[in-house]
């Protein structure tokens, strides 16, 4: 079984991480094996995990010369809001599995960095406490369409009351994927870690701890009508995460969706799904810049982010590396990891001949060879 980072990943010298995978190597040393595997594992044979990073690596760059990159600006404006870089933290569950301050530390790091943080409905600290204790007023809230529609509606209303700016609805996973590492490890949540926005069941399903959360039942009968219903329940703009087929772009836009996140859920749901970087250009063509287009799954290097921006993404979201960094150094680790990636992106843009993100997105397709 292939877990991230790979078995051959070099250990950072003197425990000083130089790249995102170094945080992964250090997290592997610090965390119980079952918890590290819960974060690292994917569905079935994990071929989508491998494809996400392999395809990013095999895309080649054709850098431009003599373009005046003495000053490079990686800042962006997204959803009429300025951010320091085209990088954010995607929704990942149960941060207290790796650090006692959990999502509060992650939210504080995002605030210091000036980048988005999408808080999972499966957070290990309540959505209200994350907002209050972190002081971060730019949080986004992620949810699913649960079988209990009233619970879904209440979560979104709680997010609005707590000051969250956007709702991100995860689609593309009507049922949990099959994660064999969790089953082999007989994984279950520690007694002191819960999905704090919900109650707790006595039932344990090792494949996915979502089954241990009372009320958090995914609904495989959900349709586009439910997305339209959810939009009608809130004044907050709604973004969809988990789209992987460009045929879903028009139904989303027809229902007033305000943004899309191309995501195969880090390879944790439907194995053998296409990598997000390969399908991204088709989404960019279908969206035609009518709404923000974000992407996640497998991004580890500044050149990865550069390729995504060049192929039409407005920003890239990180998943596993955030938890690795949180496990290694808490809030400071998350800040450090993001800054490593931001600096790599800045260098990559200089080397490729682009002084800002706008120019990269406008003509970056010219330097990318698929």
C-alpha positions in Angstrom: 0.0 0.0 0.0 1.4 3.4 -0.9 1.0 6.1 1.8 2.0 9.7 1.5 4.8 10.6 1.8 6.4 7.7 0.0 8.7 5.3 1.8 11.7 6.8 0.1 11.0 10.4 1.1 14.2 11.8 2.6 14.1 13.0 6.2 14.7 16.7 6.6 18.2 17.5 8.0 18.1 18.3 11.7 14.3 18.0 11.7 14.1 21.2 9.6 11.4 20.7 7.0 12.5 22.1 3.6 9.4 20.9 1.6 5.9 19.8 2.4 6.8 16.1 2.2 9.4 16.7 5.0 6.5 17.6 7.2 4.9 14.3 6.3 8.0 12.4 7.2 8.2 14.1 10.5 4.5 13.6 11.2 4.9 9.9 10.5 7.5 9.7 13.3 5.4 11.6 15.8 1.9 10.2 15.3 0.5 6.8 16.2 0.6 4.6 13.0 -3.2 4.3 12.8 -3.8 8.0 12.9 -1.0 8.7 10.4 -2.6 6.1 8.1 -6.1 7.6 8.6 -4.7 10.8 7.2 -2.5 9.3 4.5 -4.6 6.5 3.2 -6.8 6.6 0.1 -9.5 4.4 -1.4 -8.9 0.8 -2.5 -5.5 0.5 -4.4 -4.8 4.2 -3.9 -4.1 4.7 -7.6 -5.8 8.1 -7.6 -3.4 9.3 -4.9 -0.5 8.2 -7.1 -2.0 9.7 -10.2 -2.5 13.1 -8.5 1.2 13.6 -7.9 2.5 11.6 -10.9 0.5 13.7 -13.3 1.7 17.0 -11.7 5.3 15.8 -12.0 5.0 14.7 -15.6 3.6 18.0 -16.9 6.6 20.0 -18.2 7.2 23.7 -18.2 8.6 25.9 -21.0 9.8 29.0 -19.1 10.0 32.4 -20.7 13.1 34.5 -20.5 13.8 38.3 -20.1 10.3 39.2 -18.7 11.3 41.5 -15.8 10.6 39.4 -12.7 12.6 41.5 -10.3 9.4 42.0 -8.3 6.9 39.1 -8.1 3.5 39.5 -6.5 1.7 36.3 -5.6 -1.4 38.0 -4.0 -4.8 37.4 -5.4 -8.4 38.6 -5.1 -10.9 35.9 -4.7 -14.6 36.3 -4.2 -14.0 40.1 -3.9 -11.6 39.5 -1.1 -7.8 40.0 -1.1 -5.5 37.1 -0.1 -1.8 37.0 0.3 -1.3 34.0 -2.0 -3.4 31.6 -4.3 -3.2 28.9 -1.6 -5.7 27.9 1.0 -6.5 25.1 3.5 -9.2 22.7 2.3 -11.6 21.0 4.7 -10.1 18.1 6.6 -11.7 16.5 9.6 -10.7 16.1 13.3 -7.6 18.2 13.7 -7.4 17.3 17.3 -6.3 13.9 16.2 -2.9 15.5 15.7 -2.7 18.5 18.0 -4.6 19.5 21.1 -5.5 23.0 19.7 -6.9 21.4 16.6 -8.8 23.6 14.1 -8.3 26.7 16.3 -4.5 26.5 15.6 -5.1 26.0 11.9 -7.5 28.9 11.8 -5.0 31.2 13.6 -2.3 30.1 11.1 -4.6 31.0 8.2 -5.3 34.4 9.7 -1.6 35.1 10.1 -0.9 34.0 6.5 -3.8 35.9 5.0 -5.2 32.8 3.1 -8.5 31.0 3.2 -9.4 28.1 5.6 -12.4 25.9 4.8 -13.5 24.5 8.2 -14.9 21.0 8.0 -18.3 20.2 9.5 -16.4 17.2 10.9 -14.1 19.5 12.9 -13.1 18.4 16.4 -13.9 21.8 17.8 -17.3 23.5 17.3 -17.6 25.9 14.4 -18.5 28.7 16.8 -15.4 28.1 19.0 -13.1 27.9 16.0 -14.2 31.4 14.9 -14.3 32.9 18.4 -11.0 31.5 19.7 -9.0 32.1 16.5 -10.2 35.6 15.8 -10.3 34.6 12.1 -13.1 36.5 10.4 -12.5 35.1 6.9 -13.4 31.4 7.5 -15.4 29.3 5.1 -17.7 26.4 6.3 -17.9 23.0 4.6 -20.8 20.7 4.9 -22.5 17.8 3.1 -26.1 17.2 2.2 -26.9 15.0 5.1 -29.9 12.7 5.3 -31.2 15.0 8.1 -32.0 18.1 6.1 -32.8 20.1 9.2 -29.4 19.3 10.6 -27.8 20.4 7.3 -29.8 23.6 7.4 -29.0 24.3 11.1 -25.3 23.9 10.5 -25.4 26.4 7.7 -27.3 28.8 9.8 -24.9 28.4 12.7 -22.0 29.2 10.3 -23.8 32.3 9.2 -24.4 33.4 12.7 -20.8 32.7 13.7 -19.5 35.0 10.9 -18.4 32.5 8.2 -18.2 34.0 4.8 -18.9 31.1 2.4 -20.6 27.7 2.5 -18.7 24.9 0.7 -20.9 21.8 -0.1 -18.9 18.6 -0.7 -20.4 16.6 -3.5 -19.1 13.5 -5.3 -19.1 11.3 -2.3 -22.7 9.9 -1.8 -21.2 7.1 0.3 -17.8 6.8 2.0 -14.9 5.3 0.0 -13.4 2.0 0.9 -10.2 2.7 2.9 -8.5 -0.5 3.6 -5.8 0.9 5.8 -8.5 2.0 8.3 -10.1 -1.5 8.3 -6.7 -3.2 8.8 -5.9 -0.9 11.6 -9.4 -1.2 13.1 -9.3 2.5 13.3 -11.6 4.3 15.7 -11.7 7.8 17.2 -9.9 8.3 20.6 -12.3 9.0 23.5 -11.2 12.6 23.7 -11.7 13.4 20.0 -15.2 14.0 18.6 -16.9 15.7 15.7 -17.8 18.6 17.9 -20.8 19.9 15.8 -22.6 16.6 16.3 -23.4 14.0 18.9 -21.6 10.6 19.1 -22.9 7.2 18.3 -21.8 4.0 20.0 -21.4 2.4 16.6 -17.9 2.0 15.3 -17.3 1.4 11.6 -13.5 1.2 11.1 -13.6 2.2 7.4 -14.6 5.8 8.2 -15.3 7.4 11.6 -18.1 9.5 10.1 -20.3 6.5 11.1 -19.5 7.2 14.7 -21.0 10.7 14.5 -24.7 10.9 15.3 -26.7 12.5 12.5 -23.8 12.7 10.1 -25.3 10.3 7.6 -24.5 11.0 4.0 -27.4 10.9 1.6 -26.9 9.0 -1.7 -30.4 10.1 -2.8 -29.3 13.8 -2.9 -29.7 15.6 -6.3 -29.3 19.0 -7.8 -32.7 19.9 -6.3 -31.1 19.6 -2.9 -28.3 22.1 -3.9 -31.0 24.5 -5.0 -32.8 23.9 -1.7 -29.7 24.6 0.3 -29.0 27.8 -1.6 -32.5 28.9 -0.7 -31.9 28.5 3.0 -29.0 30.9 3.3 -27.8 34.3 2.3 -24.2 33.0 2.1 -22.8 32.3 -1.3 -22.4 28.5 -1.9 -19.5 26.8 -3.5 -19.3 23.1 -4.6 -16.3 20.9 -3.8 -15.8 17.6 -5.4 -16.8 18.1 -9.1 -14.8 16.0 -11.4 -16.8 16.0 -14.7 -17.2 19.2 -16.7 -20.7 18.1 -17.5 -21.6 19.2 -14.0 -20.5 22.8 -14.6 -23.7 24.0 -16.3 -26.1 22.4 -13.7 -24.1 24.1 -11.0 -24.2 27.5 -12.7 -27.9 27.1 -13.5 -28.5 26.9 -9.7 -26.5 29.9 -8.8 -23.5 28.2 -7.5 -20.8 30.9 -6.8 -17.7 28.8 -7.1 -16.4 25.3 -7.9 -13.6 23.2 -6.4 -12.2 20.5 -8.7 -11.4 17.7 -6.3 -11.2 13.9 -6.2 -11.0 14.2 -2.4 -7.3 13.4 -2.3 -8.0 10.0 -3.7 -10.1 9.0 -0.7 -13.4 8.3 -2.4 -13.6 6.7 -5.9 -10.3 5.1 -6.8 -9.1 5.3 -10.4 -10.7 8.8 -10.7 -8.8 11.1 -13.0 -6.2 13.4 -11.4 -7.4 16.9 -10.8 -4.6 18.6 -12.8 -5.5 16.5 -15.9 -9.2 17.5 -15.8 -8.6 21.1 -14.8 -8.2 22.6 -18.3 -11.6 21.1 -19.3 -13.2 22.8 -16.3 -11.5 26.1 -17.1 -12.9 25.9 -20.6 -16.4 25.1 -19.3 -16.5 27.7 -16.5 -15.1 30.5 -18.7 -14.2 32.6 -15.6 -17.9 33.0 -14.7 -17.2 31.9 -11.2 -14.0 31.2 -9.2 -12.4 27.8 -9.9 -10.3 26.2 -7.3 -8.5 22.8 -7.2 -7.1 20.4 -4.7 -5.7 16.9 -4.3 -2.0 16.2 -4.4 -0.4 19.6 -4.6 3.0 19.6 -2.8 5.4 22.0 -4.7 5.4 25.6 -5.8 5.6 24.3 -9.4 2.4 22.3 -8.8 0.6 25.5 -7.8 2.1 27.3 -10.8 0.8 24.6 -13.2 -2.7 24.8 -11.7 -2.8 28.6 -12.1 -1.5 28.4 -15.6 -4.2 25.8 -16.5 -7.1 28.0 -15.2 -7.4 27.6 -11.4 -7.8 30.7 -9.3 -6.3 29.0 -6.2 -5.1 25.7 -4.8 -6.3 24.1 -1.6 -4.1 21.9 0.7 -5.3 18.9 2.7 -2.9 16.4 4.2 0.1 18.8 4.4 -1.9 21.0 6.8 -2.4 18.1 9.2 1.2 17.0 8.9 2.4 20.4 9.7 0.0 20.8 12.6 1.2 17.5 14.0 4.8 18.6 13.8 4.7 22.1 15.2 1.1 23.2 15.8 0.2 26.6 14.6 3.8 27.6 13.8 4.2 24.4 11.7 1.2 25.3 9.6 2.5 28.8 9.0 5.9 27.4 8.2 4.6 24.8 5.7 2.4 27.4 3.9 5.3 29.8 3.7 7.5 27.1 2.2 5.0 26.6 -0.6 4.5 30.3 -1.1 8.2 30.9 -1.5 8.5 28.0 -3.9 5.7 29.5 -5.9 7.4 32.9 -6.0 10.6 31.4 -7.2 8.8 29.3 -9.8 7.0 32.3 -11.2 10.3 34.2 -11.5 11.9 31.3 -13.3 9.0 30.9 -15.6 8.8 34.6 -16.5 5.7 35.8 -14.7 5.6 38.8 -12.3 2.1 38.2 -10.9 -0.7 35.7 -10.8 -2.9 37.7 -13.1 -0.4 37.5 -16.0 0.2 33.8 -15.2 -3.5 32.9 -15.4 -3.9 35.0 -18.6 -1.2 33.4 -20.7 0.4 30.6 -18.6 -1.1 27.9 -20.8 1.8 28.8 -23.2 4.4 27.5 -20.9 2.7 24.2 -19.9 3.3 21.0 -21.9 0.8 18.3 -20.9 
